[in-house]
Amino acid sequence: MGCGGIGSWLAEFLEFARRNSIIRADVTLADGDRVELKNLLWQRFESEDIGKNKTEVLAKRYHMKALPEYITSSRQLRPFDLVITTTDNEASRHLVYRTKKQWIDARCSGSQWVVFSSRKPESRQAAESLPSGSKMKTRHSCQGGEHLQGVRVKFGFLMAAAGVMEELSEFLV
């Protein structure tokens, strides 16, 4: 879930891992968002992708399945064994936490990043205790608006994507 700063790079990392037989898995990308000019600074998109659905662009590029919509119901998650959320929407994250699915949740703000996992009780508890809905801004960029002034891009999104790959290795053991 989420094909922006973290998710677009994670898609590339996952394709590399699949191509080199590090993991064997079907990957479905989900996001209802479209590529915008501002995304080109830190997300894995090109100028010709502007206006297209992020999921469809990445799924075609990396030979994955596309679910070009926002996840708003646990019913949408039924087909999946593991859900990796890199979304900028707290309500979507908490929707995943409430399912019985295994999950990995990556988030960042500027150069700070964190990865939570349902496999680790302390991690699950920390993630689930974060505010949702009206208690917190429901949408925010991993760049935070202040980081785009003067085109100063922070790279926490890459660290978060790498952190997901590290956490994913524990799921596969």
C-alpha positions, 0 to 999 in steps of 0.5 A: 500500500502506497507507491510514493517516496518509500513505496516506489523505491521499495517496488524497485528493491522487491523486483531486484530481490525477485529477479535475483531469487532472493525472494519468491513472491507475487507482489501487488501494488496498491495506491489510488494516487497519480504521479505529479511533477513534485513527485519526480524529485524523490520518487521512482517516476519519470516526466512521462509518468505525470498524470498516470496512476502510480501503481500502474506505472510501477507495476508495468515497470517492475512486472507486478500486479496493480491495484490502482485504488486506495485501500479503504476496507479490510475486504480489499486486503483479503487476498494477501498474506502480508501487507506492507504499508508505506502510505501517507494516510494514518487511517489506512495504516490503522485499517491494516493493524486491525486485520489479522494479516501480518504487516510491515509499516514503514514511515518517514519524515525528512531524514527520520524513518522507522519500520514497524512489524506485526511479528514483533510485539513491541513493534506492533504495540508502538505502531498501534499506539500512534494516533489515527484519524482526527488526532493526527494529520491524515496525510503528510509527505515523507518529505514534509513541506519544509524540505521541498523549499530550495529543492533540498530532498531528505533521503529517509524514504530510501532508508525506510524502504531498505528497512522494509527489505530487512524486516521482510527477510525475517518474514521469509525465514 
